[in-house]
């Protein structure tokens, strides 16, 4: 019975792809607004909020060019800030050429997976 349901879902998905010309299983680019600030101002805000850098890495990001989206990802420094007292967090990318930091996300209830609360 399960096999029949899965086969029906696949057929409907395949049919939907033929009708729309798009694969229903493919990812698509969406635009999301980000908040950017000059690096010095941003770092001051993090200090005021009691946040420190927990980790960092290189982020491979699609960026705009004058001709649209770049085919080659830009390598941008990424940082994760947390406040261990309030469990608030912020994830940012740094644009060295512009001297700005863009917030990709922020929130609350930060925790380490597997950690007992």
C-alpha positions in Angstrom: 0.0 0.0 0.0 2.8 2.4 0.9 4.5 1.7 -2.3 1.4 2.7 -4.3 1.1 6.0 -2.4 4.8 6.8 -3.0 4.3 5.9 -6.7 1.3 8.2 -7.0 3.1 11.1 -5.3 6.1 10.6 -7.7 3.7 10.5 -10.7 1.9 13.7 -9.6 5.2 15.4 -9.0 6.5 14.4 -12.4 3.3 15.5 -14.1 3.5 18.8 -12.3 7.0 19.3 -13.6 5.9 18.7 -17.2 3.0 21.3 -16.8 5.1 24.0 -15.1 8.4 23.3 -16.8 10.1 23.3 -13.4 11.1 20.3 -11.3 9.2 20.2 -8.1 12.3 18.7 -6.4 14.7 21.5 -7.4 15.7 24.3 -5.1 15.1 27.9 -6.2 16.7 31.1 -5.3 14.7 33.5 -3.1 15.5 37.0 -2.0 15.6 37.8 1.6 16.3 41.3 3.1 19.3 41.5 5.3 20.3 44.3 7.7 23.8 45.7 7.1 25.9 48.1 9.2 29.4 49.4 9.3 31.7 46.9 11.1 32.7 49.3 13.9 29.1 50.2 14.7 28.0 46.5 14.6 30.8 45.4 16.9 29.8 48.1 19.4 26.3 46.8 19.4 27.4 43.2 20.0 29.4 44.4 23.0 26.4 46.4 24.3 24.3 43.2 23.9 26.8 41.1 25.8 27.5 38.9 22.8 30.9 37.4 21.9 32.1 35.4 18.9 31.5 31.7 19.4 32.7 30.5 16.0 33.7 31.6 12.6 34.2 30.2 9.1 34.3 31.0 5.4 30.8 31.4 3.9 30.4 30.7 0.2 27.7 33.1 -0.9 26.0 34.0 -4.1 26.3 37.7 -4.6 25.0 40.2 -7.1 27.0 41.7 -9.9 26.1 44.3 -12.5 24.9 41.4 -14.7 22.8 39.6 -12.1 23.9 36.8 -9.8 27.5 35.7 -9.9 28.2 32.2 -11.1 31.2 32.0 -8.8 30.4 32.2 -5.1 32.1 34.9 -3.0 34.1 33.7 0.0 32.9 35.8 3.0 34.0 35.6 6.6 31.0 34.4 8.7 30.7 34.7 12.5 28.3 33.4 15.1 27.8 35.6 18.2 26.1 34.5 21.3 25.1 35.9 24.7 25.4 32.9 27.1 23.3 34.6 29.8 20.3 35.4 27.6 20.9 32.7 25.0 20.4 35.2 22.2 22.4 34.7 19.0 23.4 36.5 15.8 24.8 35.1 12.6 26.6 37.5 10.3 28.7 37.8 7.1 31.4 40.3 6.7 31.9 42.3 3.5 35.5 43.5 3.7 35.3 45.5 0.5 32.5 47.6 1.9 33.6 47.5 5.6 30.1 46.3 6.5 28.6 43.4 8.4 25.2 41.9 7.2 23.0 40.0 9.7 21.8 36.7 8.2 19.7 35.9 11.3 19.3 36.4 15.0 17.2 34.9 17.7 16.9 33.4 21.1 17.1 30.0 22.8 20.7 29.3 21.7 21.8 25.8 22.9 24.4 23.2 22.0 22.8 20.0 20.6 23.2 17.2 23.1 23.7 19.6 26.0 21.5 18.9 29.0 19.4 21.8 30.1 
